[in-house]
Amino acid sequence: TFVSSTTAFHLASRPKMMNIVIDRVAELYGLPDFKPAFTDYLACHHHNLTHMIRGRQQAMPDCQLPFHHIQIWSKIHIQSYSSYDSKMLLPSQGLHVSLPTVNWLFGCYDSVIISRDRNKDWLHSGLHGHEVVQLRMIFKPISGSQSLLSNIYYAYVQCFITMSVDQHAGMHVLKRALQSTGECVRDIVSLFQIRVPAHLIPCFGQKANSQLNLQSSDELLSSFWLNKYWTKELFHS
């Protein structure tokens, strides 16, 4: 368990994967750009900069990281105080980040709202300075005991572009952020950047895909509504 200025985080004492090689992680989770993405994150951290999600990595694909193994978790609980009553503790909420299984053929990957501007406070700044992302992996590097890396937890995420509010639904429309190649925009963030869970509602359009169901809609669709009616906190964001 650890805390940021706004949120408490709880991970199981035993990771889902205890000691897995980075190259195996990239293969298992389908993350070919894991190394350059984390190298870019470390470069920003070294210069004391807030890591901005860009999608296009600056580092080379064959770059070397200062560690070779990581630990991986498939679930995290987060909890915070109400923005309207500083004495009221909101219920703990679980977030899943699971690979495909027999019961979840497409995996189970929850979404969150993260901070990308340390000068903007959630909830008072609304979505300004914040971004909606889908968690794809939660991990911690296995490094030397004196290394700062061994004390920080990270998330590998896929990104959404926040569009204007739909005048009929009254909710922000989210589009999957894509690179010119058609690949999803992905990056690394610290768990400390997570503010609250995000509840997404599929935008079906004029005709729904016959392949869509409870398991597949998050993976097969590219447009969603950010459900502000899910909680009082989100309603006023």
KEDREN-181906 format. One record per residue: residue in three letters; x, y, z of N, C-alpha, C in turn; residue number from 1. Coordinates in steps of 0.02 Angstrom, whole numbers, padded with zeros to 5 digits. Atoms other than C-alpha are relative to their C-alpha. Layout:
<pts>
PT    aa       nx       ny       nz      cax      cay      caz       cx       cy       cz     i
PT   ALA        X        Y        Z        X        Y        Z        X        Y        Z   NUM
...
</pts>
This chain:
<pts>
PT    aa       nx       ny       nz      cax      cay      caz       cx       cy       cz     i
PT   THR    00042   -00060    00000    00000    00000    00000    00044    00062    00000     1
PT   PHE   -00036   -00063    00002    00062    00175   -00043   -00049    00054   -00019     2
PT   VAL    00047   -00055    00011   -00015    00347   -00062    00034    00057   -00039     3
PT   SER   -00021   -00063    00030   -00002    00503   -00169   -00035    00055    00038     4
PT   SER    00033   -00055   -00034   -00067    00674   -00121   -00076   -00004   -00003     5
PT   THR    00073    00004    00009   -00242    00625   -00179   -00029   -00069    00007     6
PT   THR    00026    00067    00009   -00255    00437   -00189    00041   -00052    00038     7
PT   ALA   -00035    00058   -00030   -00213    00277   -00094   -00003   -00058   -00048     8
PT   PHE   -00006    00057    00046   -00156    00125   -00193    00016   -00063    00040     9
PT   HIS   -00014    00064   -00033   -00160   -00056   -00138    00009   -00055   -00052    10
PT   LEU   -00015    00057    00043   -00078   -00200   -00231    00009   -00062    00043    11
PT   ALA   -00011    00062   -00036   -00072   -00382   -00179    00074   -00007    00017    12
PT   SER   -00069    00008   -00020    00086   -00426   -00084    00038   -00047   -00046    13
PT   ARG   -00031    00046    00047    00118   -00564   -00209   -00023    00017   -00071    14
PT   PRO    00019   -00018    00069    00123   -00509   -00393   -00027   -00060   -00038    15
PT   LYS    00025    00053    00045    00036   -00607   -00530    00059   -00036   -00032    16
PT   MET   -00062    00027    00027    00208   -00632   -00608    00058    00028    00039    17
PT   MET   -00051   -00021   -00049    00356   -00626   -00490    00064    00027   -00031    18
PT   ASN   -00067   -00015    00025    00510   -00616   -00599    00002   -00019   -00074    19
PT   ILE    00006    00016    00070    00482   -00607   -00786    00046    00044   -00042    20
PT   VAL   -00048   -00035    00043    00608   -00558   -00920   -00038    00050   -00045    21
PT   ILE    00032   -00053    00039    00568   -00397   -01015   -00021   -00023   -00069    22
PT   ASP    00016    00023    00067    00575   -00478   -01186   -00060   -00046    00000    23
PT   ARG    00058    00044   -00006    00450   -00609   -01129   -00063    00041    00013    24
PT   VAL    00057   -00044   -00014    00336   -00471   -01064   -00026    00030   -00065    25
PT   ALA    00019   -00031    00064    00337   -00384   -01234   -00038   -00049   -00044    26
PT   GLU    00032    00052    00041    00289   -00548   -01317   -00068   -00020    00029    27
PT   LEU    00061    00024   -00033    00157   -00602   -01189   -00056    00051   -00002    28
PT   TYR    00050   -00053   -00003    00069   -00434   -01177   -00009    00037   -00066    29
PT   GLY    00005   -00034    00064    00094   -00382   -01358    00023    00072    00004    30
PT   LEU   -00026   -00067   -00010    00201   -00231   -01312    00069    00006   -00033    31
PT   PRO   -00065   -00002    00034    00338   -00219   -01445    00041    00062    00015    32
PT   ASP   -00035   -00063   -00014    00380   -00040   -01394    00011    00012    00074    33
PT   PHE   -00008   -00008   -00072    00397   -00073   -01208    00068    00032    00018    34
PT   LYS   -00066   -00027   -00016    00585   -00039   -01203    00008    00074   -00018    35
PT   PRO   -00007   -00072    00015    00585    00127   -01299   -00048    00044    00039    36
PT   ALA    00048   -00040   -00038    00429    00185   -01207    00027    00014    00070    37
PT   PHE   -00026   -00010   -00068    00510    00158   -01037    00064    00041   -00001    38
PT   THR   -00061   -00041    00006    00675    00232   -01096   -00018    00074   -00005    39
PT   ASP    00023   -00070    00005    00583    00392   -01145   -00025    00025    00068    40
PT   TYR    00025   -00019   -00066    00497    00394   -00975    00059    00017    00046    41
PT   LEU   -00058   -00011   -00043    00665    00379   -00886    00037    00064   -00019    42
PT   ALA   -00034   -00060    00023    00738    00519   -00992   -00035    00062    00028    43
PT   CYS    00038   -00056   -00028    00599    00638   -00936    00011    00004    00075    44
PT   HIS   -00010    00001   -00072    00619    00583   -00755    00069    00026    00019    45
PT   HIS   -00068   -00021   -00014    00807    00612   -00762    00006    00076   -00003    46
PT   HIS   -00003   -00072    00006    00778    00792   -00816   -00055    00035    00040    47
PT   ASN    00051   -00027   -00046    00640    00815   -00685   -00058    00032   -00039    48
PT   LEU    00055   -00025    00041    00507    00839   -00819   -00061   -00044    00010    49
PT   THR    00061    00040   -00001    00325    00784   -00814   -00005   -00037   -00066    50
PT   HIS    00003    00041    00061    00310    00641   -00937   -00065    00012   -00036    51
PT   MET    00059   -00012    00040    00189    00691   -01074   -00010   -00059   -00047    52
PT   ILE    00015    00056    00045    00103    00552   -01169    00004    00023   -00072    53
PT   ARG   -00011   -00019    00070    00161    00561   -01349   -00016   -00056   -00048    54
PT   GLY    00013    00057    00044    00144    00387   -01421    00060   -00018   -00042    55
PT   ARG   -00059    00014    00042    00291    00403   -01540    00062    00002    00043    56
PT   GLN   -00059    00004   -00042    00446    00345   -01448    00061    00032   -00034    57
PT   GLN   -00061   -00030    00025    00609    00440   -01466    00058   -00050    00002    58
PT   ALA   -00054    00050   -00007    00720    00296   -01409   -00005   -00053   -00054    59
PT   MET   -00003    00052    00051    00775    00159   -01528   -00030   -00065    00027    60
PT   PRO    00030    00063   -00022    00687   -00011   -01523    00048   -00047    00036    61
PT   ASP   -00050    00044   -00031    00850   -00098   -01472    00035    00032    00059    62
PT   CYS   -00030   -00034   -00057    00886    00021   -01328    00003   -00047    00061    63
PT   GLN   -00009    00042   -00059    00944   -00053   -01162   -00026    00035    00062    64
PT   LEU    00026   -00027   -00063    00857   -00028   -00995    00046   -00019    00058    65
PT   PRO   -00043    00015   -00058    00944   -00025   -00824   -00027   -00058    00043    66
PT   PHE    00025    00059   -00035    00849   -00183   -00774   -00022   -00050   -00054    67
PT   HIS    00016    00053    00049    00804   -00349   -00857   -00063   -00038    00018    68
PT   HIS    00059    00036   -00022    00657   -00416   -00755   -00049    00048    00033    69
PT   ILE    00051   -00040   -00034    00493   -00346   -00689   -00049   -00046    00037    70
PT   GLN    00056    00034   -00032    00350   -00395   -00574   -00064    00030   -00029    71
PT   ILE    00062   -00022    00032    00172   -00385   -00641   -00060   -00017    00045    72
PT   TRP    00062    00010   -00037    00003   -00363   -00553   -00059    00002   -00048    73
PT   SER    00059    00002    00043   -00167   -00400   -00628   -00059    00038    00030    74
PT   LYS    00054   -00038   -00031   -00271   -00296   -00506    00029    00050    00050    75
PT   ILE   -00019   -00051   -00048   -00255   -00138   -00403   -00063    00032    00029    76
PT   HIS    00055   -00036   -00032   -00371   -00053   -00278    00023    00072    00013    77
PT   ILE   -00016   -00070   -00014   -00376    00137   -00266   -00057    00031    00041    78
PT   GLN    00049   -00032   -00044   -00465    00250   -00141    00021    00072    00012    79
PT   SER   -00015   -00070   -00012   -00478    00437   -00113   -00056    00032    00041    80
PT   TYR    00051   -00037   -00035   -00574    00568   -00016   -00044    00038   -00050    81
PT   SER    00045   -00038    00042   -00723    00659   -00088    00026    00070   -00011    82
PT   SER   -00021   -00069    00014   -00684    00823   -00174   -00047    00051    00031    83
PT   TYR    00050   -00045   -00027   -00840    00896   -00094   -00004   -00003    00076    84
PT   ASP   -00002    00007   -00072   -00811    00834    00083    00066   -00034    00018    85
PT   SER   -00068    00025   -00012   -00629    00814    00135    00003   -00053    00055    86
PT   LYS    00001    00050   -00053   -00682    00704    00282   -00033   -00065   -00022    87
PT   MET    00036    00059    00023   -00781    00580    00177    00044   -00043   -00045    88
PT   LEU   -00041    00046    00038   -00681    00431    00117   -00044   -00039   -00049    89
PT   LEU    00039    00035    00051   -00748    00362   -00047    00014   -00075    00002    90
PT   PRO   -00011    00073    00000   -00768    00173   -00069    00061   -00019   -00042    91
PT   SER   -00056    00027    00039   -00616    00076   -00128   -00026   -00031   -00065    92
PT   GLN    00022    00028    00064   -00626    00027   -00311    00056   -00041   -00030    93
PT   GLY   -00049    00044    00030   -00538   -00117   -00396    00005    00011   -00075    94
PT   LEU   -00014   -00007    00071   -00458   -00102   -00567    00035   -00063   -00025    95
PT   HIS   -00027    00063    00027   -00421   -00255   -00673    00044    00014   -00061    96
PT   VAL   -00045   -00003    00057   -00277   -00275   -00794    00022   -00072   -00014    97
PT   SER   -00010    00072    00007   -00288   -00455   -00850    00006   -00022   -00073    98
PT   LEU   -00008    00030    00066   -00229   -00553   -01001   -00062   -00042   -00017    99
PT   PRO    00057    00042    00020   -00357   -00653   -01102   -00002   -00067    00038   100
PT   THR    00011    00064   -00034   -00430   -00805   -01012   -00060   -00034   -00034   101
PT   VAL    00058    00035    00027   -00566   -00932   -01047   -00064    00041    00010   102
PT   ASN    00059   -00040   -00015   -00694   -00816   -00966    00002    00069   -00031   103
PT   TRP   -00009   -00066    00031   -00623   -00655   -01040    00046   -00009   -00060   104
PT   LEU   -00038    00017    00060   -00569   -00694   -01217    00044    00058   -00024   105
PT   PHE   -00038   -00058    00022   -00507   -00516   -01248    00039    00031    00058   106
PT   GLY   -00032   -00029   -00059   -00435   -00489   -01074   -00048    00048    00034   107
PT   CYS    00040   -00048   -00038   -00500   -00364   -00947    00044    00058    00019   108
PT   TYR   -00044   -00057   -00009   -00423   -00191   -00951   -00043    00062    00017   109
PT   ASP    00040   -00057   -00022   -00503   -00051   -00850    00035    00066   -00019   110
PT   SER   -00025   -00067    00018   -00483    00135   -00885    00001    00046    00060   111
PT   VAL   -00008   -00047   -00055   -00432    00279   -00773    00012    00070   -00028   112
PT   ILE   -00019   -00069    00016   -00409    00467   -00774    00065    00014    00035   113
PT   ILE   -00066   -00015   -00028   -00229    00520   -00749    00015    00074   -00005   114
PT   SER   -00024   -00069    00002   -00144    00686   -00715    00059    00004   -00048   115
PT   ARG   -00058   -00011    00043   -00026    00751   -00848    00028    00071    00008   116
PT   ASP   -00024   -00068   -00014   -00003    00927   -00779   -00003    00010    00076   117
PT   ARG   -00002   -00005   -00073    00054    00945   -00598   -00030    00065    00027   118
PT   ASN    00030   -00063   -00021   -00018    01121   -00595   -00077   -00001   -00002   119
PT   LYS    00073    00006    00005   -00196    01059   -00626   -00023   -00053    00051   120
PT   ASP    00024    00045   -00052   -00291    00981   -00480   -00065   -00033   -00021   121
PT   TRP    00064    00036    00006   -00423    00848   -00495   -00037    00007    00067   122
PT   LEU    00051   -00003    00051   -00568    00882   -00478   -00013    00072   -00022   123
PT   HIS    00015   -00071    00010   -00563    01072   -00478    00015    00023   -00071   124
PT   SER   -00017   -00019    00068   -00482    01082   -00650   -00038   -00040   -00052   125
PT   GLY    00035    00043    00047   -00599    00954   -00726    00049   -00042   -00040   126
PT   LEU   -00044    00040    00042   -00519    00864   -00872    00060    00039   -00026   127
PT   HIS   -00058   -00040    00020   -00399    01008   -00904    00062   -00025    00036   128
PT   GLY   -00060    00026   -00031   -00225    00940   -00875   -00005   -00073    00018   129
PT   HIS    00010    00071   -00014   -00293    00763   -00866   -00015   -00038   -00064   130
PT   GLU    00008    00041    00060   -00312    00619   -00986   -00031   -00067    00020   131
PT   VAL    00030    00066   -00010   -00413    00459   -01001    00043   -00052   -00035   132
PT   VAL   -00042    00053    00029   -00310    00301   -01029   -00028   -00068    00022   133
PT   GLN    00018    00069   -00017   -00338    00114   -01028    00061   -00036    00026   134
PT   LEU   -00056    00037   -00029   -00226    00012   -00915    00012   -00065   -00038   135
PT   ARG   -00016    00061    00036   -00135   -00126   -01009    00048   -00044    00040   136
PT   MET   -00045    00039   -00043   -00006   -00180   -00879    00020    00042    00060   137
PT   ILE   -00026   -00032   -00060    00042   -00136   -00700    00062   -00038    00021   138
PT   PHE   -00063    00034   -00012    00222   -00172   -00656    00048    00041    00043   139
PT   LYS   -00055   -00033   -00036    00376   -00132   -00554    00065   -00033   -00022   140
PT   PRO   -00065    00028    00019    00556   -00153   -00614    00034   -00034    00059   141
PT   ILE   -00042    00032   -00050    00668   -00272   -00519    00070    00025   -00010   142
PT   SER   -00065   -00031    00006    00824   -00171   -00491    00035   -00004    00067   143
PT   GLY   -00037    00001   -00063    00955   -00145   -00356   -00039    00032    00056   144
PT   SER    00038   -00025   -00058    00891   -00110   -00180    00008    00075    00010   145
PT   GLN   -00012   -00072   -00008    00966    00065   -00187   -00028    00040   -00058   146
PT   SER    00025   -00034    00059    00886    00105   -00354   -00070    00028    00012   147
PT   LEU    00066   -00031   -00006    00740    00226   -00361   -00052   -00040   -00039   148
PT   LEU    00046    00038    00042    00664    00114   -00495   -00036   -00054    00039   149
PT   SER    00028    00057   -00037    00634   -00026   -00370   -00054    00022    00049   150
PT   ASN    00049   -00026   -00048    00521    00088   -00265   -00061    00032   -00033   151
PT   ILE    00054   -00033    00036    00403    00151   -00400   -00039   -00052   -00042   152
PT   TYR    00043    00043    00040    00255    00063   -00482   -00024    00038   -00062   153
PT   TYR    00016   -00032    00063    00209    00097   -00662   -00059   -00035   -00034   154
PT   ALA    00052    00030    00042    00071    00067   -00788    00017    00013   -00073   155
PT   TYR   -00004   -00008    00073    00083    00037   -00974   -00072    00011   -00023   156
PT   VAL    00069   -00020    00015   -00069    00121   -01051   -00011    00011   -00075   157
PT   GLN    00022   -00022    00066   -00165    00148   -01212   -00041    00063    00009   158
PT   CYS    00026   -00067   -00010   -00227    00324   -01240   -00064    00014   -00041   159
PT   PHE    00059   -00025    00034   -00389    00409   -01289    00008    00075   -00013   160
PT   ILE    00005   -00072    00013   -00418    00579   -01368   -00068    00023    00026   161
PT   THR    00062   -00026   -00028   -00548    00679   -01272   -00030    00051   -00048   162
PT   MET    00034   -00044    00047   -00670    00759   -01393   -00049    00045    00038   163
PT   SER    00048   -00045   -00031   -00805    00888   -01361   -00059   -00040    00030   164
PT   VAL    00058    00032   -00032   -00962    00850   -01260   -00055   -00011   -00051   165
PT   ASP    00056    00016    00045   -01099    00762   -01359   -00062    00036    00026   166
PT   GLN    00056   -00042   -00023   -01248    00881   -01353   -00061   -00039    00020   167
PT   HIS    00059    00040   -00018   -01375    00741   -01341    00013   -00042    00063   168
PT   ALA   -00016    00043   -00058   -01288    00626   -01217    00025    00040    00060   169
PT   GLY   -00026   -00041   -00054   -01209    00767   -01117    00065   -00026    00029   170
PT   MET   -00063    00030   -00023   -01046    00669   -01104    00055    00011   -00051   171
PT   HIS   -00057   -00004    00045   -00871    00686   -01176    00005   -00063   -00043   172
PT   VAL   -00014    00057    00044   -00835    00576   -01326    00074   -00014    00002   173
PT   LEU   -00070    00021    00000   -00673    00478   -01319    00014   -00041   -00063   174
PT   LYS   -00022    00038    00058   -00582    00415   -01474    00067   -00031    00016   175
PT   ARG   -00065    00031   -00009   -00440    00291   -01471    00053    00041   -00037   176
PT   ALA   -00055   -00037    00032   -00278    00385   -01506    00040   -00049   -00042   177
PT   LEU   -00034    00044    00046   -00195    00308   -01658    00061    00035   -00031   178
PT   GLN   -00057   -00025    00037   -00025    00329   -01739   -00016   -00004   -00075   179
PT   SER    00010    00000    00072   -00006    00352   -01927   -00002   -00071   -00028   180
PT   THR   -00001    00070    00021    00022    00163   -01939   -00065   -00036    00017   181
PT   GLY    00061    00032   -00022   -00148    00129   -01863    00005   -00033    00068   182
PT   GLU   -00010    00028   -00066   -00071    00065   -01701   -00024    00048    00054   183
PT   CYS    00021   -00043   -00055   -00140    00128   -01536    00059    00038    00030   184
PT   VAL   -00050   -00039   -00035   -00044    00266   -01449    00006   -00029    00071   185
PT   ARG   -00012    00032   -00065    00036    00186   -01295    00059    00034    00034   186
PT   ASP   -00055   -00032   -00036    00151    00248   -01159    00004   -00027    00071   187
PT   ILE   -00011    00018   -00069    00215    00229   -00981   -00019    00058    00046   188
PT   VAL    00014   -00050   -00051    00147    00323   -00830    00013   -00030    00069   189
PT   SER   -00006    00022   -00070    00180    00314   -00644   -00070   -00010    00029   190
PT   LEU    00065    00009   -00032    00037    00246   -00539   -00020    00062    00040   191
PT   PHE    00015   -00061   -00038    00051    00408   -00440   -00041    00050   -00042   192
PT   GLN    00037   -00046    00044   -00027    00496   -00592   -00074   -00018   -00004   193
PT   ILE    00070    00020    00002   -00190    00399   -00574   -00041    00040    00051   194
PT   ARG    00043   -00038   -00045   -00331    00502   -00501   -00064   -00039    00018   195
PT   VAL    00062    00037   -00013   -00495    00404   -00520   -00012   -00050   -00056   196
PT   PRO    00021    00045    00054   -00568    00257   -00617   -00045    00038   -00049   197
PT   ALA    00043   -00029    00052   -00657    00301   -00779   -00048   -00054   -00025   198
PT   HIS    00050    00048    00025   -00818    00217   -00836   -00018    00021   -00071   199
PT   LEU    00012   -00015    00071   -00835    00208   -01026   -00061   -00037   -00025   200
PT   ILE    00059    00029    00032   -00995    00177   -01124    00014   -00003   -00075   201
PT   PRO   -00013    00006    00072   -00977    00110   -01302   -00045    00047   -00042   202
PT   CYS    00038   -00038    00051   -01031    00225   -01446   -00011   -00048   -00058   203
PT   PHE    00013    00051    00051   -01116    00104   -01565   -00009    00029   -00070   204
PT   GLY    00012   -00028    00066   -01155    00224   -01707   -00068   -00023   -00027   205
PT   GLN    00064    00017    00030   -01296    00189   -01830   -00013   -00075   -00001   206
PT   LYS    00008    00073    00004   -01263    00002   -01836    00051   -00032    00046   207
PT   ALA   -00045    00032   -00047   -01189   -00105   -01698    00034   -00060   -00033   208
PT   ASN   -00038    00058    00023   -01054   -00233   -01737   -00029   -00063    00032   209
PT   SER    00030    00062   -00026   -01128   -00408   -01719    00047   -00039    00045   210
PT   GLN   -00049    00035   -00042   -00967   -00465   -01634    00004    00030    00070   211
PT   LEU   -00006   -00034   -00064   -00992   -00346   -01488   -00039   -00037    00054   212
PT   ASN    00032    00026   -00059   -01032   -00415   -01316    00035    00029    00061   213
PT   LEU   -00029   -00027   -00062   -00985   -00383   -01134    00076   -00004    00000   214
PT   GLN   -00072    00011   -00001   -00810   -00451   -01163    00037    00038   -00055   215
PT   SER   -00036   -00024    00058   -00769   -00379   -01333   -00007    00075   -00014   216
PT   SER    00015   -00070    00020   -00842   -00202   -01339    00058    00048    00014   217
PT   ASP   -00055   -00044   -00017   -00694   -00119   -01252    00058   -00006   -00049   218
PT   GLU   -00057    00012    00044   -00572   -00196   -01376   -00015    00012   -00073   219
PT   LEU    00017   -00004    00071   -00666   -00191   -01541   -00024    00069   -00021   220
PT   LEU    00024   -00067    00016   -00738   -00015   -01531    00055    00052    00006   221
PT   SER   -00050   -00054   -00002   -00642    00146   -01558   -00029    00064    00030   222
PT   SER    00032   -00060   -00028   -00768    00273   -01487   -00040   -00018    00062   223
PT   PHE    00034    00012   -00063   -00838    00288   -01312   -00025    00066    00028   224
PT   TRP    00019   -00057   -00041   -00930    00407   -01198    00033   -00008    00068   225
PT   LEU   -00025   -00001   -00069   -00849    00455   -01033   -00061    00011    00045   226
PT   ASN    00062   -00001   -00038   -00991    00415   -00914    00005    00044    00062   227
PT   LYS   -00004   -00046   -00056   -01006    00567   -00802   -00055   -00014    00052   228
PT   TYR    00054    00016   -00046   -01164    00496   -00722    00018   -00057    00047   229
PT   TRP   -00021    00057   -00040   -01066    00354   -00644    00010    00018    00073   230
PT   THR   -00011   -00024   -00069   -01014    00454   -00489   -00012    00075    00003   231
PT   LYS    00009   -00071   -00011   -01047    00625   -00415    00064    00038   -00018   232
PT   GLU   -00064   -00032    00015   -00861    00665   -00434    00007    00013   -00075   233
PT   LEU   -00007   -00006    00072   -00863    00632   -00621   -00053    00046   -00030   234
PT   PHE    00054   -00041    00027   -01028    00722   -00647    00020    00073   -00006   235
PT   HIS   -00019   -00070   -00001   -00948    00889   -00605    00070    00012   -00030   236
PT   SER   -00067   -00007    00029   -00784    00857   -00698   -00003    00040   -00065   237
</pts>
